[in-house]
Amino acid sequence: MTGPTQRPLLFLDVDGPLIPFGAAPEQYPNGHPTYQTPRDPRGAGSNPLLARINPAHGPRLTALPCDLVWATTWMDDANECIAPRLGLPRLPVVIWPQPSDVDEQDERDGIHWKTRPLVDWASGRSFAWVDDEITDIDRAWISAHHRGHALLHRVDPSRGLGDADYAALNEWLHTMRGTPSSHDAA
Ligand SMILES: [Mg+2]
């Protein structure tokens, strides 16, 4: 299935990138901004955090030259609760291992519990990973264990995805256009 014309994946976290949290009171004295969407007549619905999702992310994410994949603890709920607010179709969802199955050595080494499953899921295909919990340990592990190209892009959770993040993603994804992954080239 993997081919040189295949677009990179974009693994998208929700809490932090799409639902900002933890801003200092002086940053937002009245709390994080909230948004109503016509698709959600009940407003925030059962989870008030959903109101923090800016619907403008939908078209901006869709415009990126990549295939979006949910990479979040929301799992299937991302398609139920979040995709409709953004005007996105249902997307593939990464299923995580049970906490008891997370590699203990990885934990001791400081590797994020998502890192190994994402590399497995990508299976050599180039990907961007957008998350607020990425560290250099994950970057090092992925560059050693993933056959394709990868951009690990950390988002400041107090602000969420912003212009600079989209610019960085766009730039990297456009350099990937027509670039076979090292897996394909091998
Ligand atoms: Mg997060």
Backbone and ligand atoms as CSV (ligand in chain L), in Angstrom:
chain,resi,resn,atom,element,x,y,z
A,1,MET,N,N,0.814,-1.201,0.000
A,1,MET,CA,C,0.000,0.000,0.000
A,1,MET,C,C,0.856,1.264,0.000
A,2,THR,N,N,2.007,1.178,0.670
A,2,THR,CA,C,2.821,2.386,0.779
A,2,THR,C,C,3.408,2.731,-0.580
A,3,GLY,N,N,3.273,3.989,-0.959
A,3,GLY,CA,C,3.812,4.389,-2.250
A,3,GLY,C,C,4.309,5.811,-2.190
A,4,PRO,N,N,5.125,6.188,-3.154
A,4,PRO,CA,C,5.724,7.513,-3.107
A,4,PRO,C,C,4.700,8.644,-3.206
A,5,THR,N,N,3.496,8.335,-3.752
A,5,THR,CA,C,2.515,9.405,-3.899
A,5,THR,C,C,1.600,9.505,-2.671
A,6,GLN,N,N,1.770,8.603,-1.717
A,6,GLN,CA,C,0.910,8.618,-0.539
A,6,GLN,C,C,1.216,9.847,0.323
A,7,ARG,N,N,0.170,10.514,0.774
A,7,ARG,CA,C,0.390,11.694,1.599
A,7,ARG,C,C,0.822,11.271,2.999
A,8,PRO,N,N,1.546,12.155,3.678
A,8,PRO,CA,C,1.891,11.822,5.063
A,8,PRO,C,C,0.633,11.760,5.928
A,9,LEU,N,N,0.734,11.045,7.026
A,9,LEU,CA,C,-0.313,11.035,8.044
A,9,LEU,C,C,-0.124,12.242,8.956
A,10,LEU,N,N,-1.200,12.665,9.589
A,10,LEU,CA,C,-1.059,13.633,10.675
A,10,LEU,C,C,-1.799,13.086,11.889
A,11,PHE,N,N,-1.014,12.661,12.889
A,11,PHE,CA,C,-1.588,12.154,14.136
A,11,PHE,C,C,-1.937,13.344,15.015
A,12,LEU,N,N,-3.224,13.447,15.338
A,12,LEU,CA,C,-3.708,14.655,16.011
A,12,LEU,C,C,-4.215,14.345,17.421
A,13,ASP,N,N,-3.570,14.972,18.378
A,13,ASP,CA,C,-4.020,14.917,19.769
A,13,ASP,C,C,-5.142,15.946,19.956
A,14,VAL,N,N,-5.959,15.765,20.973
A,14,VAL,CA,C,-7.087,16.687,21.210
A,14,VAL,C,C,-6.820,17.601,22.406
A,15,ASP,N,N,-6.565,17.005,23.567
A,15,ASP,CA,C,-6.377,17.821,24.773
A,15,ASP,C,C,-5.036,18.542,24.694
A,16,GLY,N,N,-5.089,19.825,24.594
A,16,GLY,CA,C,-3.878,20.630,24.382
A,16,GLY,C,C,-3.951,21.303,23.027
A,17,PRO,N,N,-3.813,20.547,21.934
A,17,PRO,CA,C,-3.856,21.173,20.605
A,17,PRO,C,C,-5.227,21.757,20.239
A,18,LEU,N,N,-6.309,21.001,20.465
A,18,LEU,CA,C,-7.645,21.482,20.078
A,18,LEU,C,C,-8.428,22.013,21.269
A,19,ILE,N,N,-8.194,21.418,22.438
A,19,ILE,CA,C,-8.835,21.909,23.662
A,19,ILE,C,C,-7.732,22.456,24.554
A,20,PRO,N,N,-7.498,23.772,24.473
A,20,PRO,CA,C,-6.428,24.339,25.292
A,20,PRO,C,C,-6.780,24.252,26.777
A,21,PHE,N,N,-5.754,24.204,27.605
A,21,PHE,CA,C,-5.989,24.171,29.056
A,21,PHE,C,C,-4.763,24.731,29.770
A,22,GLY,N,N,-4.986,25.119,31.008
A,22,GLY,CA,C,-3.867,25.480,31.869
A,22,GLY,C,C,-3.282,26.861,31.626
A,23,ALA,N,N,-4.045,27.759,30.994
A,23,ALA,CA,C,-3.510,29.110,30.792
A,23,ALA,C,C,-3.425,29.839,32.130
A,24,ALA,N,N,-2.462,30.733,32.238
A,24,ALA,CA,C,-2.343,31.555,33.442
A,24,ALA,C,C,-3.535,32.517,33.490
A,25,PRO,N,N,-3.997,32.855,34.691
A,25,PRO,CA,C,-5.159,33.749,34.807
A,25,PRO,C,C,-4.956,35.063,34.056
A,26,GLU,N,N,-3.711,35.558,34.020
A,26,GLU,CA,C,-3.507,36.842,33.339
A,26,GLU,C,C,-3.627,36.697,31.814
A,27,GLN,N,N,-3.442,35.461,31.309
A,27,GLN,CA,C,-3.575,35.248,29.860
A,27,GLN,C,C,-5.041,35.349,29.434
A,28,TYR,N,N,-5.916,34.724,30.190
A,28,TYR,CA,C,-7.361,34.790,29.917
A,28,TYR,C,C,-8.079,35.030,31.250
A,29,PRO,N,N,-8.231,36.287,31.658
A,29,PRO,CA,C,-8.844,36.565,32.972
A,29,PRO,C,C,-10.241,35.966,33.098
A,30,ASN,N,N,-10.956,35.802,31.998
A,30,ASN,CA,C,-12.309,35.238,32.065
A,30,ASN,C,C,-12.341,33.766,31.664
A,31,GLY,N,N,-11.188,33.130,31.673
A,31,GLY,CA,C,-11.132,31.727,31.266
A,31,GLY,C,C,-10.832,31.606,29.777
A,32,HIS,N,N,-10.562,30.381,29.340
A,32,HIS,CA,C,-10.274,30.147,27.925
A,32,HIS,C,C,-11.462,30.591,27.066
A,33,PRO,N,N,-11.195,31.123,25.864
A,33,PRO,CA,C,-12.306,31.487,24.964
A,33,PRO,C,C,-13.164,30.263,24.643
A,34,THR,N,N,-14.443,30.496,24.444
A,34,THR,CA,C,-15.340,29.397,24.075
A,34,THR,C,C,-16.082,29.757,22.791
A,35,TYR,N,N,-16.581,28.731,22.117
A,35,TYR,CA,C,-17.206,28.877,20.796
A,35,TYR,C,C,-18.490,28.059,20.758
A,36,GLN,N,N,-19.516,28.636,20.157
A,36,GLN,CA,C,-20.740,27.887,19.890
A,36,GLN,C,C,-20.655,27.396,18.452
A,37,THR,N,N,-21.203,26.229,18.180
A,37,THR,CA,C,-21.253,25.784,16.790
A,37,THR,C,C,-22.701,25.450,16.425
A,38,PRO,N,N,-23.078,25.733,15.174
A,38,PRO,CA,C,-24.444,25.429,14.770
A,38,PRO,C,C,-24.761,23.941,14.855
A,39,ARG,N,N,-23.703,23.117,14.790
A,39,ARG,CA,C,-23.935,21.669,14.849
A,39,ARG,C,C,-24.190,21.201,16.274
A,40,ASP,N,N,-24.046,22.066,17.230
A,40,ASP,CA,C,-24.193,21.661,18.624
A,40,ASP,C,C,-25.171,22.605,19.305
A,41,PRO,N,N,-26.493,22.416,19.037
A,41,PRO,CA,C,-27.484,23.346,19.563
A,41,PRO,C,C,-27.517,23.380,21.086
A,42,ARG,N,N,-26.989,22.333,21.703
A,42,ARG,CA,C,-26.997,22.310,23.167
A,42,ARG,C,C,-25.798,23.051,23.738
A,43,GLY,N,N,-25.079,23.761,22.855
A,43,GLY,CA,C,-23.903,24.486,23.337
A,43,GLY,C,C,-22.803,23.516,23.688
A,44,ALA,N,N,-22.318,23.589,24.887
A,44,ALA,CA,C,-21.172,22.769,25.261
A,44,ALA,C,C,-21.536,21.296,25.415
A,45,GLY,N,N,-22.825,20.978,25.431
A,45,GLY,CA,C,-23.206,19.584,25.603
A,45,GLY,C,C,-22.808,19.093,26.976
A,46,SER,N,N,-22.512,17.809,27.066
A,46,SER,CA,C,-22.262,17.235,28.379
A,46,SER,C,C,-20.859,17.559,28.885
A,47,ASN,N,N,-19.960,17.913,27.983
A,47,ASN,CA,C,-18.593,18.212,28.414
A,47,ASN,C,C,-18.273,19.672,28.100
A,48,PRO,N,N,-18.176,20.498,29.137
A,48,PRO,CA,C,-17.966,21.929,28.892
A,48,PRO,C,C,-16.652,22.230,28.170
A,49,LEU,N,N,-15.686,21.308,28.235
A,49,LEU,CA,C,-14.413,21.547,27.556
A,49,LEU,C,C,-14.579,21.616,26.040
A,50,LEU,N,N,-15.636,20.943,25.517
A,50,LEU,CA,C,-15.843,20.945,24.065
A,50,LEU,C,C,-16.049,22.357,23.527
A,51,ALA,N,N,-16.588,23.239,24.360
A,51,ALA,CA,C,-16.842,24.609,23.904
A,51,ALA,C,C,-15.547,25.369,23.628
A,52,ARG,N,N,-14.428,24.849,24.123
A,52,ARG,CA,C,-13.143,25.520,23.855
A,52,ARG,C,C,-12.618,25.237,22.446
A,53,ILE,N,N,-13.249,24.309,21.737
A,53,ILE,CA,C,-12.753,23.950,20.406
A,53,ILE,C,C,-13.194,25.003,19.406
A,54,ASN,N,N,-12.226,25.634,18.790
A,54,ASN,CA,C,-12.523,26.644,17.777
A,54,ASN,C,C,-12.879,25.945,16.463
A,55,PRO,N,N,-14.109,26.130,15.960
A,55,PRO,CA,C,-14.505,25.430,14.723
A,55,PRO,C,C,-13.625,25.794,13.537
A,56,ALA,N,N,-12.904,26.919,13.615
A,56,ALA,CA,C,-12.034,27.326,12.502
A,56,ALA,C,C,-10.894,26.326,12.284
A,57,HIS,N,N,-10.616,25.469,13.284
A,57,HIS,CA,C,-9.580,24.446,13.068
A,57,HIS,C,C,-9.971,23.488,11.944
A,58,GLY,N,N,-11.272,23.255,11.773
A,58,GLY,CA,C,-11.703,22.272,10.781
A,58,GLY,C,C,-11.160,22.556,9.388
A,59,PRO,N,N,-11.493,23.730,8.813
A,59,PRO,CA,C,-10.976,24.030,7.471
A,59,PRO,C,C,-9.459,24.139,7.421
A,60,ARG,N,N,-8.851,24.585,8.511
A,60,ARG,CA,C,-7.382,24.711,8.497
A,60,ARG,C,C,-6.731,23.333,8.477
A,61,LEU,N,N,-7.294,22.400,9.223
A,61,LEU,CA,C,-6.750,21.035,9.223
A,61,LEU,C,C,-6.995,20.364,7.878
A,62,THR,N,N,-8.196,20.576,7.331
A,62,THR,CA,C,-8.537,19.955,6.052
A,62,THR,C,C,-7.619,20.443,4.941
A,63,ALA,N,N,-7.172,21.697,5.049
A,63,ALA,CA,C,-6.329,22.283,3.993
A,63,ALA,C,C,-4.903,21.728,4.010
A,64,LEU,N,N,-4.502,21.077,5.098
A,64,LEU,CA,C,-3.137,20.538,5.168
A,64,LEU,C,C,-3.006,19.340,4.228
A,65,PRO,N,N,-1.897,19.236,3.503
A,65,PRO,CA,C,-1.723,18.112,2.564
A,65,PRO,C,C,-1.292,16.828,3.284
A,66,CYS,N,N,-2.247,16.232,3.994
A,66,CYS,CA,C,-1.950,15.033,4.785
A,66,CYS,C,C,-3.250,14.300,5.055
A,67,ASP,N,N,-3.143,13.105,5.605
A,67,ASP,CA,C,-4.322,12.338,6.004
A,67,ASP,C,C,-4.426,12.365,7.527
A,68,LEU,N,N,-5.518,12.943,8.027
A,68,LEU,CA,C,-5.689,13.131,9.469
A,68,LEU,C,C,-6.074,11.824,10.156
A,69,VAL,N,N,-5.502,11.617,11.329
A,69,VAL,CA,C,-5.801,10.440,12.151
A,69,VAL,C,C,-5.911,10.922,13.597
A,70,TRP,N,N,-6.968,10.532,14.301
A,70,TRP,CA,C,-7.075,10.880,15.716
A,70,TRP,C,C,-6.052,10.088,16.518
A,71,ALA,N,N,-5.291,10.798,17.323
A,71,ALA,CA,C,-4.293,10.153,18.180
A,71,ALA,C,C,-4.481,10.720,19.582
A,72,THR,N,N,-5.570,10.306,20.206
A,72,THR,CA,C,-6.026,10.957,21.441
A,72,THR,C,C,-6.713,9.943,22.340
A,73,THR,N,N,-6.728,10.212,23.629
A,73,THR,CA,C,-7.460,9.345,24.560
A,73,THR,C,C,-8.974,9.469,24.349
A,74,TRP,N,N,-9.407,10.436,23.555
A,74,TRP,CA,C,-10.836,10.499,23.215
A,74,TRP,C,C,-11.229,9.321,22.325
A,75,MET,N,N,-10.288,8.754,21.652
A,75,MET,CA,C,-10.501,7.632,20.732
A,75,MET,C,C,-11.782,7.816,19.910
A,76,ASP,N,N,-12.745,6.872,19.959
A,76,ASP,CA,C,-13.934,6.982,19.101
A,76,ASP,C,C,-14.773,8.222,19.402
A,77,ASP,N,N,-14.703,8.705,20.647
A,77,ASP,CA,C,-15.462,9.909,20.984
A,77,ASP,C,C,-14.993,11.119,20.172
A,78,ALA,N,N,-13.767,11.070,19.666
A,78,ALA,CA,C,-13.296,12.184,18.824
A,78,ALA,C,C,-14.172,12.290,17.575
A,79,ASN,N,N,-14.555,11.143,17.015
A,79,ASN,CA,C,-15.446,11.174,15.843
A,79,ASN,C,C,-16.875,11.559,16.228
A,80,GLU,N,N,-17.292,11.164,17.433
A,80,GLU,CA,C,-18.662,11.464,17.859
A,80,GLU,C,C,-18.820,12.924,18.262
A,81,CYS,N,N,-17.872,13.436,19.033
A,81,CYS,CA,C,-18.066,14.739,19.700
A,81,CYS,C,C,-17.273,15.863,19.050
A,82,ILE,N,N,-16.125,15.558,18.482
A,82,ILE,CA,C,-15.218,16.627,18.062
A,82,ILE,C,C,-15.267,16.850,16.555
A,83,ALA,N,N,-15.217,15.775,15.773
A,83,ALA,CA,C,-15.263,15.935,14.313
A,83,ALA,C,C,-16.468,16.770,13.861
A,84,PRO,N,N,-17.685,16.529,14.397
A,84,PRO,CA,C,-18.822,17.329,13.938
A,84,PRO,C,C,-18.679,18.817,14.253
A,85,ARG,N,N,-18.051,19.128,15.373
A,85,ARG,CA,C,-17.857,20.551,15.711
A,85,ARG,C,C,-16.908,21.233,14.745
A,86,LEU,N,N,-16.021,20.444,14.139
A,86,LEU,CA,C,-15.026,20.997,13.212
A,86,LEU,C,C,-15.464,20.863,11.759
A,87,GLY,N,N,-16.580,20.169,11.536
A,87,GLY,CA,C,-16.992,19.927,10.158
A,87,GLY,C,C,-16.107,18.902,9.471
A,88,LEU,N,N,-15.478,18.036,10.261
A,88,LEU,CA,C,-14.612,16.998,9.689
A,88,LEU,C,C,-15.404,15.706,9.530
A,89,PRO,N,N,-15.032,14.901,8.532
A,89,PRO,CA,C,-15.638,13.569,8.430
A,89,PRO,C,C,-15.107,12.683,9.554
A,90,ARG,N,N,-15.677,11.498,9.667
A,90,ARG,CA,C,-15.099,10.526,10.601
A,90,ARG,C,C,-13.676,10.207,10.142
A,91,LEU,N,N,-12.765,10.140,11.084
A,91,LEU,CA,C,-11.356,9.894,10.763
A,91,LEU,C,C,-10.920,8.573,11.385
A,92,PRO,N,N,-9.850,7.985,10.834
A,92,PRO,CA,C,-9.289,6.809,11.503
A,92,PRO,C,C,-8.846,7.179,12.926
A,93,VAL,N,N,-8.858,6.190,13.802
A,93,VAL,CA,C,-8.561,6.413,15.221
A,93,VAL,C,C,-7.467,5.440,15.646
A,94,VAL,N,N,-6.433,5.942,16.267
A,94,VAL,CA,C,-5.413,5.042,16.822
A,94,VAL,C,C,-5.961,4.451,18.122
A,95,ILE,N,N,-5.921,3.110,18.195
A,95,ILE,CA,C,-6.343,2.415,19.410
A,95,ILE,C,C,-5.099,2.174,20.265
A,96,TRP,N,N,-5.164,2.580,21.509
A,96,TRP,CA,C,-3.990,2.494,22.387
A,96,TRP,C,C,-3.951,1.167,23.129
A,97,PRO,N,N,-2.750,0.755,23.527
A,97,PRO,CA,C,-2.668,-0.434,24.381
A,97,PRO,C,C,-3.268,-0.120,25.753
A,98,GLN,N,N,-3.721,-1.153,26.448
A,98,GLN,CA,C,-4.154,-0.975,27.830
A,98,GLN,C,C,-2.965,-0.462,28.651
A,99,PRO,N,N,-3.242,0.348,29.682
A,99,PRO,CA,C,-2.126,0.846,30.507
A,99,PRO,C,C,-1.232,-0.287,31.009
A,100,SER,N,N,-1.849,-1.453,31.280
A,100,SER,CA,C,-1.046,-2.572,31.790
A,100,SER,C,C,-0.115,-3.141,30.723
A,101,ASP,N,N,-0.400,-2.822,29.455
A,101,ASP,CA,C,0.430,-3.350,28.368
A,101,ASP,C,C,1.502,-2.358,27.899
A,102,VAL,N,N,1.527,-1.171,28.504
A,102,VAL,CA,C,2.550,-0.201,28.103
A,102,VAL,C,C,3.911,-0.722,28.556
A,103,ASP,N,N,4.878,-0.613,27.651
A,103,ASP,CA,C,6.213,-1.130,27.912
A,103,ASP,C,C,6.841,-0.412,29.120
A,104,GLU,N,N,7.172,-1.195,30.144
A,104,GLU,CA,C,7.681,-0.580,31.378
A,104,GLU,C,C,9.040,0.068,31.169
A,105,GLN,N,N,9.839,-0.542,30.303
A,105,GLN,CA,C,11.156,0.049,30.046
A,105,GLN,C,C,10.995,1.394,29.333
A,106,ASP,N,N,10.040,1.464,28.404
A,106,ASP,CA,C,9.765,2.736,27.737
A,106,ASP,C,C,9.426,3.806,28.769
A,107,GLU,N,N,8.600,3.392,29.728
A,107,GLU,CA,C,8.179,4.332,30.777
A,107,GLU,C,C,9.392,4.823,31.561
A,108,ARG,N,N,10.250,3.883,31.916
A,108,ARG,CA,C,11.461,4.260,32.673
A,108,ARG,C,C,12.353,5.162,31.828
A,109,ASP,N,N,12.361,4.931,30.519
A,109,ASP,CA,C,13.218,5.729,29.638
A,109,ASP,C,C,12.604,7.089,29.298
A,110,GLY,N,N,11.363,7.319,29.743
A,110,GLY,CA,C,10.721,8.611,29.479
A,110,GLY,C,C,10.102,8.718,28.099
A,111,ILE,N,N,9.910,7.570,27.429
A,111,ILE,CA,C,9.270,7.576,26.110
A,111,ILE,C,C,7.759,7.668,26.317
A,112,HIS,N,N,7.120,8.558,25.596
A,112,HIS,CA,C,5.675,8.723,25.755
A,112,HIS,C,C,4.957,7.422,25.397
A,113,TRP,N,N,3.849,7.147,26.105
A,113,TRP,CA,C,3.143,5.883,25.855
A,113,TRP,C,C,2.496,5.841,24.468
A,114,LYS,N,N,2.354,7.020,23.824
A,114,LYS,CA,C,1.794,7.008,22.467
A,114,LYS,C,C,2.859,6.696,21.405
A,115,THR,N,N,4.121,6.897,21.743
A,115,THR,CA,C,5.169,6.932,20.725
A,115,THR,C,C,5.289,5.610,19.964
A,116,ARG,N,N,5.407,4.519,20.694
A,116,ARG,CA,C,5.574,3.213,20.047
A,116,ARG,C,C,4.324,2.830,19.235
A,117,PRO,N,N,3.105,2.998,19.806
A,117,PRO,CA,C,1.912,2.667,18.999
A,117,PRO,C,C,1.795,3.517,17.729
A,118,LEU,N,N,2.223,4.767,17.776
A,118,LEU,CA,C,2.127,5.600,16.562
A,118,LEU,C,C,3.079,5.104,15.481
A,119,VAL,N,N,4.278,4.733,15.887
A,119,VAL,CA,C,5.239,4.208,14.906
A,119,VAL,C,C,4.719,2.894,14.317
A,120,ASP,N,N,4.123,2.061,15.160
A,120,ASP,CA,C,3.530,0.812,14.663
A,120,ASP,C,C,2.414,1.124,13.665
A,121,TRP,N,N,1.562,2.070,14.010
A,121,TRP,CA,C,0.408,2.415,13.170
A,121,TRP,C,C,0.883,2.942,11.818
A,122,ALA,N,N,1.903,3.807,11.850
A,122,ALA,CA,C,2.396,4.427,10.609
A,122,ALA,C,C,3.036,3.379,9.701
A,123,SER,N,N,3.648,2.373,10.294
A,123,SER,CA,C,4.220,1.269,9.537
A,123,SER,C,C,5.099,1.754,8.380
A,124,GLY,N,N,5.962,2.687,8.670
A,124,GLY,CA,C,6.922,3.157,7.671
A,124,GLY,C,C,6.465,4.373,6.897
A,125,ARG,N,N,5.191,4.738,7.025
A,125,ARG,CA,C,4.687,5.902,6.288
A,125,ARG,C,C,5.065,7.188,7.030
A,126,SER,N,N,5.422,8.211,6.278
A,126,SER,CA,C,5.819,9.474,6.901
A,126,SER,C,C,4.647,10.077,7.664
A,127,PHE,N,N,4.975,10.720,8.794
A,127,PHE,CA,C,3.894,11.318,9.588
A,127,PHE,C,C,4.355,12.543,10.345
A,128,ALA,N,N,3.361,13.424,10.568
A,128,ALA,CA,C,3.517,14.493,11.548
A,128,ALA,C,C,2.711,14.084,12.778
A,129,TRP,N,N,3.218,14.420,13.943
A,129,TRP,CA,C,2.510,14.132,15.196
A,129,TRP,C,C,2.385,15.446,15.965
A,130,VAL,N,N,1.148,15.815,16.242
A,130,VAL,CA,C,0.849,17.078,16.917
A,130,VAL,C,C,0.314,16.755,18.308
A,131,ASP,N,N,1.039,17.193,19.331
A,131,ASP,CA,C,0.704,16.809,20.700
A,131,ASP,C,C,1.370,17.809,21.640
A,132,ASP,N,N,0.808,17.953,22.833
A,132,ASP,CA,C,1.418,18.867,23.810
A,132,ASP,C,C,2.397,18.157,24.739
A,133,GLU,N,N,2.595,16.848,24.574
A,133,GLU,CA,C,3.432,16.105,25.526
A,133,GLU,C,C,4.682,15.506,24.883
A,134,ILE,N,N,5.007,15.964,23.683
A,134,ILE,CA,C,6.182,15.426,22.976
A,134,ILE,C,C,7.463,15.976,23.613
A,135,THR,N,N,8.462,15.097,23.730
A,135,THR,CA,C,9.767,15.563,24.215
A,135,THR,C,C,10.859,15.094,23.241
A,136,ASP,N,N,12.087,15.546,23.507
A,136,ASP,CA,C,13.219,15.132,22.665
A,136,ASP,C,C,13.474,13.627,22.777
A,137,ILE,N,N,13.053,13.022,23.870
A,137,ILE,CA,C,13.226,11.568,24.019
A,137,ILE,C,C,12.391,10.856,22.947
A,138,ASP,N,N,11.178,11.359,22.718
A,138,ASP,CA,C,10.331,10.762,21.673
A,138,ASP,C,C,10.929,11.001,20.287
A,139,ARG,N,N,11.476,12.202,20.094
A,139,ARG,CA,C,12.096,12.501,18.786
A,139,ARG,C,C,13.245,11.530,18.514
A,140,ALA,N,N,14.067,11.304,19.533
A,140,ALA,CA,C,15.218,10.415,19.352
A,140,ALA,C,C,14.750,8.984,19.090
A,141,TRP,N,N,13.753,8.547,19.840
A,141,TRP,CA,C,13.287,7.160,19.684
A,141,TRP,C,C,12.702,6.950,18.294
A,142,ILE,N,N,11.916,7.931,17.845
A,142,ILE,CA,C,11.273,7.789,16.538
A,142,ILE,C,C,12.307,7.853,15.414
A,143,SER,N,N,13.300,8.716,15.550
A,143,SER,CA,C,14.286,8.766,14.459
A,143,SER,C,C,15.073,7.464,14.392
A,144,ALA,N,N,15.163,6.744,15.515
A,144,ALA,CA,C,15.883,5.467,15.505
A,144,ALA,C,C,15.000,4.290,15.077
A,145,HIS,N,N,13.682,4.416,15.230
A,145,HIS,CA,C,12.809,3.249,15.031
A,145,HIS,C,C,11.801,3.367,13.904
A,146,HIS,N,N,11.679,4.563,13.322
A,146,HIS,CA,C,10.675,4.758,12.273
A,146,HIS,C,C,11.397,4.884,10.927
A,147,ARG,N,N,10.899,4.122,9.933
A,147,ARG,CA,C,11.601,4.095,8.642
A,147,ARG,C,C,11.283,5.298,7.769
A,148,GLY,N,N,10.117,5.928,7.997
A,148,GLY,CA,C,9.732,7.088,7.192
A,148,GLY,C,C,10.217,8.377,7.823
A,149,HIS,N,N,9.803,9.495,7.219
A,149,HIS,CA,C,10.092,10.798,7.810
A,149,HIS,C,C,9.086,11.081,8.915
A,150,ALA,N,N,9.475,11.926,9.856
A,150,ALA,CA,C,8.546,12.269,10.928
A,150,ALA,C,C,8.808,13.682,11.415
A,151,LEU,N,N,7.733,14.397,11.671
A,151,LEU,CA,C,7.813,15.692,12.344
A,151,LEU,C,C,7.039,15.569,13.642
A,152,LEU,N,N,7.749,15.744,14.750
A,152,LEU,CA,C,7.068,15.738,16.052
A,152,LEU,C,C,6.910,17.187,16.468
A,153,HIS,N,N,5.671,17.640,16.433
A,153,HIS,CA,C,5.414,19.066,16.668
A,153,HIS,C,C,4.672,19.255,17.990
A,154,ARG,N,N,5.381,19.856,18.949
A,154,ARG,CA,C,4.763,20.085,20.263
A,154,ARG,C,C,3.984,21.404,20.251
A,155,VAL,N,N,2.763,21.319,20.767
A,155,VAL,CA,C,1.892,22.489,20.861
A,155,VAL,C,C,1.826,22.930,22.324
A,156,ASP,N,N,1.857,24.233,22.545
A,156,ASP,CA,C,1.691,24.776,23.895
A,156,ASP,C,C,0.223,24.600,24.300
A,157,PRO,N,N,-0.064,23.769,25.319
A,157,PRO,CA,C,-1.467,23.483,25.639
A,157,PRO,C,C,-2.231,24.699,26.157
A,158,SER,N,N,-1.538,25.701,26.666
A,158,SER,CA,C,-2.266,26.866,27.181
A,158,SER,C,C,-2.821,27.717,26.044
A,159,ARG,N,N,-2.259,27.552,24.866
A,159,ARG,CA,C,-2.740,28.312,23.706
A,159,ARG,C,C,-3.468,27.448,22.686
A,160,GLY,N,N,-3.096,26.190,22.585
A,160,GLY,CA,C,-3.660,25.331,21.549
A,160,GLY,C,C,-3.023,25.630,20.205
A,161,LEU,N,N,-3.469,24.895,19.196
A,161,LEU,CA,C,-2.931,25.077,17.843
A,161,LEU,C,C,-3.125,26.523,17.398
A,162,GLY,N,N,-2.058,27.123,16.930
A,162,GLY,CA,C,-2.133,28.522,16.496
A,162,GLY,C,C,-1.448,28.721,15.152
A,163,ASP,N,N,-1.365,29.978,14.731
A,163,ASP,CA,C,-0.821,30.300,13.411
A,163,ASP,C,C,0.584,29.721,13.206
A,164,ALA,N,N,1.442,29.858,14.218
A,164,ALA,CA,C,2.823,29.386,14.063
A,164,ALA,C,C,2.857,27.861,13.904
A,165,ASP,N,N,1.955,27.182,14.609
A,165,ASP,CA,C,1.902,25.717,14.480
A,165,ASP,C,C,1.466,25.311,13.074
A,166,TYR,N,N,0.414,25.969,12.591
A,166,TYR,CA,C,-0.043,25.647,11.227
A,166,TYR,C,C,1.040,25.955,10.198
A,167,ALA,N,N,1.767,27.049,10.411
A,167,ALA,CA,C,2.833,27.401,9.461
A,167,ALA,C,C,3.910,26.320,9.445
A,168,ALA,N,N,4.287,25.840,10.633
A,168,ALA,CA,C,5.327,24.806,10.713
A,168,ALA,C,C,4.853,23.512,10.058
A,169,LEU,N,N,3.597,23.151,10.315
A,169,LEU,CA,C,3.055,21.923,9.720
A,169,LEU,C,C,2.976,22.041,8.208
A,170,ASN,N,N,2.462,23.173,7.753
A,170,ASN,CA,C,2.357,23.392,6.315
A,170,ASN,C,C,3.711,23.299,5.630
A,171,GLU,N,N,4.700,23.938,6.233
A,171,GLU,CA,C,6.028,23.949,5.618
A,171,GLU,C,C,6.574,22.526,5.513
A,172,TRP,N,N,6.481,21.779,6.613
A,172,TRP,CA,C,7.025,20.424,6.592
A,172,TRP,C,C,6.248,19.538,5.624
A,173,LEU,N,N,4.931,19.628,5.671
A,173,LEU,CA,C,4.108,18.765,4.810
A,173,LEU,C,C,4.356,19.084,3.338
A,174,HIS,N,N,4.586,20.346,3.027
A,174,HIS,CA,C,4.848,20.682,1.631
A,174,HIS,C,C,6.233,20.201,1.187
A,175,THR,N,N,7.193,20.183,2.101
A,175,THR,CA,C,8.487,19.618,1.705
A,175,THR,C,C,8.371,18.112,1.491
A,176,MET,N,N,7.372,17.500,2.111
A,176,MET,CA,C,7.178,16.052,1.950
A,176,MET,C,C,6.508,15.694,0.631
A,177,ARG,N,N,5.911,16.687,-0.012
A,177,ARG,CA,C,5.187,16.409,-1.256
A,177,ARG,C,C,6.125,15.816,-2.294
A,178,GLY,N,N,5.764,14.670,-2.762
A,178,GLY,CA,C,6.589,14.043,-3.790
A,178,GLY,C,C,7.875,13.458,-3.257
A,179,THR,N,N,8.064,13.535,-1.933
A,179,THR,CA,C,9.260,12.947,-1.343
A,179,THR,C,C,8.940,11.537,-0.888
A,180,PRO,N,N,9.562,10.538,-1.502
A,180,PRO,CA,C,9.292,9.193,-1.004
A,180,PRO,C,C,9.829,9.059,0.416
A,181,SER,N,N,9.132,8.309,1.246
A,181,SER,CA,C,9.683,8.050,2.583
A,181,SER,C,C,10.927,7.207,2.410
A,182,SER,N,N,11.790,7.209,3.412
A,182,SER,CA,C,13.022,6.416,3.308
A,182,SER,C,C,12.668,4.930,3.165
A,183,HIS,N,N,11.497,4.568,3.716
A,183,HIS,CA,C,11.021,3.191,3.604
A,183,HIS,C,C,10.813,2.827,2.122
A,184,ASP,N,N,10.150,3.770,1.395
A,184,ASP,CA,C,9.877,3.518,-0.024
A,184,ASP,C,C,11.178,3.489,-0.823
A,185,ALA,N,N,12.100,4.387,-0.436
A,185,ALA,CA,C,13.333,4.530,-1.201
A,185,ALA,C,C,14.255,3.334,-0.985
A,186,ALA,N,N,14.066,2.658,0.181
A,186,ALA,CA,C,15.008,1.576,0.532
A,186,ALA,C,C,14.838,0.399,-0.426
L,1,MG,MG,MG,-2.627,16.247,24.980
